[in-house]
């Protein structure tokens, strides 16, 4: 069984979601939001770092998947998002975990089949795939979607590797 931590970084709310891969199934373990409020920005980064280290200590994931920064509407927002993402990355890298990165479009494509899907569609698919009684909060759902995207991508890459090996043997 493989445990995956998905992270949806944000400068005010960072979502996290943990799933386990049990054979062909993905099973929900936990999810939540690190809410750092509107205090001093460096203090918010410290909180993201510390709270994600605590999540790792409690749930012991083997893999981490994180959303890549995309260009926000303004440069200041993009910089803050990048710094929050950096704090999250440092927290998991200090634990020796490997990190895979996915763009928002890759995550939406893996979850809904459409790289331009809306948040409600992603929440619905996360709820359905993990058999949750209700849709998770938006940032937690996004983090679970990142983890599920990682599982689906890894599964596809594994199939491609096997197919390529078979093709080489046939030559």
QUINORFEN-V643795 format. One record per residue. RES is the residue in one small letter. OMEGA is omega in degrees with one decimal (* if undefined). Layout:
res=RES omega=OMEGA
res=RES omega=OMEGA
This chain:
res=x omega=-177.4
res=x omega=-179.4
res=x omega=-176.7
res=x omega=174.3
res=x omega=173.5
res=x omega=-178.8
res=x omega=172.5
res=x omega=-173.6
res=x omega=175.6
res=x omega=-177.3
res=x omega=176.1
res=x omega=177.9
res=x omega=174.4
res=x omega=179.0
res=x omega=172.8
res=x omega=178.6
res=x omega=-178.9
res=x omega=175.5
res=x omega=172.8
res=x omega=175.1
res=x omega=179.8
res=x omega=-174.3
res=x omega=-178.9
res=x omega=-175.3
res=x omega=170.0
res=x omega=-175.4
res=x omega=178.1
res=x omega=174.9
res=x omega=-177.7
res=x omega=173.0
res=x omega=178.5
res=x omega=-178.5
res=x omega=172.0
res=x omega=-177.8
res=x omega=-175.7
res=x omega=173.6
res=x omega=-173.6
res=x omega=-180.0
res=x omega=179.3
res=x omega=-172.5
res=x omega=-179.8
res=x omega=176.4
res=x omega=177.3
res=x omega=178.6
res=x omega=178.5
res=x omega=179.4
res=x omega=177.6
res=x omega=-180.0
res=x omega=-175.9
res=x omega=-177.4
res=x omega=175.9
res=x omega=174.7
res=x omega=177.8
res=x omega=177.1
res=x omega=179.2
res=x omega=-179.6
res=x omega=-177.6
res=x omega=-170.5
res=x omega=175.7
res=x omega=177.0
res=x omega=175.5
res=x omega=-178.0
res=x omega=177.2
res=x omega=174.4
res=x omega=-176.5
res=x omega=177.6
res=x omega=175.6
res=x omega=176.5
res=x omega=173.5
res=x omega=-179.6
res=x omega=179.1
res=x omega=-178.4
res=x omega=176.2
res=x omega=-173.8
res=x omega=-179.0
res=x omega=177.8
res=x omega=179.9
res=x omega=178.8
res=x omega=179.6
res=x omega=177.7
res=x omega=178.0
res=x omega=178.6
res=x omega=176.6
res=x omega=177.4
res=x omega=177.9
res=x omega=177.8
res=x omega=178.4
res=x omega=179.5
res=x omega=178.8
res=x omega=-179.0
res=x omega=-177.2
res=x omega=179.3
res=x omega=177.2
res=x omega=178.1
res=x omega=177.5
res=x omega=-178.3
res=x omega=174.9
res=x omega=-175.1
res=x omega=171.9
res=x omega=-176.0
res=x omega=-178.6
res=x omega=177.2
res=x omega=176.2
res=x omega=-179.8
res=x omega=177.7
res=x omega=-179.4
res=x omega=179.9
res=x omega=178.0
res=x omega=-179.9
res=x omega=-175.3
res=x omega=-169.2
res=x omega=-175.9
res=x omega=-178.8
res=x omega=-178.2
res=x omega=178.9
res=x omega=-178.1
res=x omega=178.3
res=x omega=-179.4
res=x omega=-178.9
res=x omega=178.2
res=x omega=178.7
res=x omega=178.5
res=x omega=-179.6
res=x omega=-178.7
res=x omega=176.4
res=x omega=178.9
res=x omega=-177.5
res=x omega=-176.5
res=x omega=-178.6
res=x omega=178.5
res=x omega=179.5
res=x omega=-178.5
res=x omega=179.9
res=x omega=177.4
res=x omega=176.5
res=x omega=174.7
res=x omega=-170.7
res=x omega=-177.6
res=x omega=175.8
res=x omega=177.8
res=x omega=177.8
res=x omega=179.2
res=x omega=175.8
res=x omega=177.5
res=x omega=177.1
res=x omega=179.2
res=x omega=178.5
res=x omega=176.1
res=x omega=179.1
res=x omega=179.2
res=x omega=-178.2
res=x omega=179.9
res=x omega=179.3
res=x omega=179.2
res=x omega=179.2
res=x omega=179.2
res=x omega=177.5
res=x omega=178.3
res=x omega=178.2
res=x omega=179.2
res=x omega=178.4
res=x omega=-179.9
res=x omega=178.7
res=x omega=178.1
res=x omega=177.5
res=x omega=179.3
res=x omega=178.2
res=x omega=-179.4
res=x omega=-178.6
res=x omega=-177.4
res=x omega=*
